[in-house]
Amino acid sequence: MDRNVLIVGASGGIGHALADAHEAAGWRVERASRATGLDLLDEASIAALAERIATPDRVIVATGVLHDGHQPERSMKALDPEHLIRDYRINAIGPALVAKHLIPRMARDRPVVFAALSARVGSISDNRLGGWHAYRASKAALNMLIRTVAIEAARTHPQLIVCGLHPGTVVTDLSAPFQKGVPAERLFSPEQAAEQLMTVIDGLTPAQSGGVFAWDGAAIPA
């Protein structure tokens, strides 16, 4: 049986690598990005994407924003409403709307996965340094949405796994300003990250739905 995967954000470094890795593994891949007309800030474009997608076995949201016009805040003095709203819309609201429109189209009688790229810094209990307010808060919001969606979706899709994925530090535009000082063995190429994340997904069970997991399979605390 053909296995179908939708990669949202397939033009980005990790998204592109995830799409390629799934294709290499024999999956039928649908790539969605701005280049294909998808706009995470426009719910109508997400709904239109859902309308034209065949029943997916996996949906992976590989989008996110960290800097790009707004550098991560070093202190609360740098808090800016526009920055906060931008990060919430892209990092949390966008993936939630993808879940809203795509999960109802996923199979209810076999294992399926909805995953979104998150980050370890979205963990509230693991926050020991402060700073990066907008990014941390938006990823924490995403993690809560993942948990909430997982609880609701389990009622209709008992074999669905809803999860967040922390890819580690990957050589992409998103992490480019922050790679200095990262040990070489913890700085991953997009291809490495994709393979690691696929291994994590393959090892999850419905009992773990709602959790956030790092590139090595370790659960990230809330």
N, C-alpha and C positions, 0 to 999 in steps of 0.2 A: 504494500500500500504506500502511495506517495505520502511524504510528510511535508507539510507546508509551514514555512516560517515567514513572518513579517518582521523586517528590521526597520524601525522608525529611527531616522537619523543616520541612514546608510551612507551619507556623503562624508561623515566625520571619520576620524581615524579609527576609533574602536568599532563604530557601526559598520564601516566598510570591511574591516577585517572579520567581523562576525558574519557578515553576509558571505564573504569568500569562503570562510571556514565551513559554514553550513553547506554551501554548494559543493565543496570538496568532499563532504561527508554524505552527499547524495540527497540533500534536501532541495525542495523546490522553494526558491527564495523570491520574495517580493520586497523590493527596496523602496523605501519611502523617505523623502527628504524635500527640502525646498525646491530642489531641481525637478522633482516630480509633481510639484504643486501643493505639497503639504505645508501648512503653517500651524504650528502648535499654539499660536496665539489666536487662532480662528477656529472655533469649534465646528463651523460649517465645513471646513476643509477636512477635519478629522472624520466627521460623519460621512462625507463623500468618499473618503478612503475606505471606511468600513463597508460601504455599500458595494464597492467593487472587488473586495477581497473574498476569495474562497475560504471556506472554514479553516482557520489556521490552527496548527498544532502548537505553535509557539508564536508569541508576540514579544519582541525585545525592544524596549525603548532606550536607545543609546544616545540620548540628547542631553545637553546640559550647558550651563554657562557659569563661569567663575570670574573672569575679568572682562575683557572686551568693552572698554569704555569706562568701566568702574573697577578700580583695583580693590581687592579685599581689604576691609577696614582693619587697621591696627588697633583702634580703640573706639569707644562709643562716640567720641568727638566727631568721628568721620561718618556716623550714621546719616543716611540720606534716604528719604522716602522713595524717590525714583529708583534707586539702587535696590532697595528692599523689594519693592513691587516687581521690578524686572526679574529678580532671581526667583521669587515665588511663582510668577507666571510661567517661567520656562522650566524651572527645576521641579516644581510640585504640581501646579495646576495642569500643565500640558500633559504629563504622563497620566494624571488622574482622568483626564478627558479621553485619552486613548483607551484606558481601561473601561470607561463608561460605554464606549461605542464598540469595542472589539471583544470584550469578554462574553457578551451575550451571543456572539457568533461562534464561539469556541465549542468544541464537542463536549457533551456531557457524559459520554459513555466510555471514555478512554483518557489516559494521562495526557494533560496539556499544561502549558506553562505560560504565564504572563510575568515578565521580568522587566525591571527598570534599573538603569545604572544609578547607584546612589554613592555614598562616600562615608568613610569611617568618621569623618568630622561631623556627620549628622547625628552621631550618638551623643545623647545628653549626658549620660553617666560617664562617658569616656572623655568629656571635654575638660581638660586640665590647663589649657593654655589661654583660652578666651580668644578674642579677635575673630576676624572673618565672619562677622555677625550675619550678614545677608545670606552667604553661602551655607553656613552651618544651619541657620534657621530654616532655610528652604529645603535642605536635605532632611532635616528632622521632620519637617512637615510631610515630605514625600514618604519617609519611613512610616509615619502614622497612617497616611493614606493607604499604603501597601497593606498594613495590618488590618485596617478597617475594611478595605475591599476584600481581603482574603476571608474574613469572617462572613461577610454577606454572600460572597460568591460560592462558598462551600455548601450553601443550602441548595443551590441549583447545579453546581458543578463539583461533585464530591471528589473527583480525581484531578482537579485543577490545583496547580502550585502557583501562588502569587508571591513573588520575592523581589527583594532589592539585591543588587550586586555591586560590591566595591572592587573595582579592577586593580587597585593599587595605583602607583605612579606610572603612567604610560606616556611614552614619547609622542605627545600630540600638542596641538596649539593650545589646548586648555591648560596643560600643565607646564608649558614651555618656560614661563617666568619663574617656576618654582622647583625646577629639577636639580638645581645646584645643591650639593650636599647629600643628595640621595645616593646611598650605596649602589654600586653598579648592579649587584645581584637583586636589588629591589626596584630597578628602573627597567620597565618592560617595553618591548616593542608592541605595536598594536596586534601583530600576529600572535605573539606570546600571550598577550592579555586575552585575546579571543579564544585561544585553545584552553587556557586556564578557566575562563568563565564557562565554556561549554562543558568542561569536566565537572565543574561545580553544579551546573544545572542538571546534568545527567545523574548526579548522585543524590539529588533531593527527592523527598517523598511528600505526599500531601500532608502528612503530620507536621511538616516544617513550613507549611504555607503561612505567609505573613511575616516571615523573618527576613533579615538582611545578612548576607553572607559575603565574606571576603574572597579574594582570588584564590586563597588556599583552602577554601571550604569552611573556615572558622566562622562561627556565628558572631555577629557584631551586636553588642548589648544596646538596648534601647536608651 
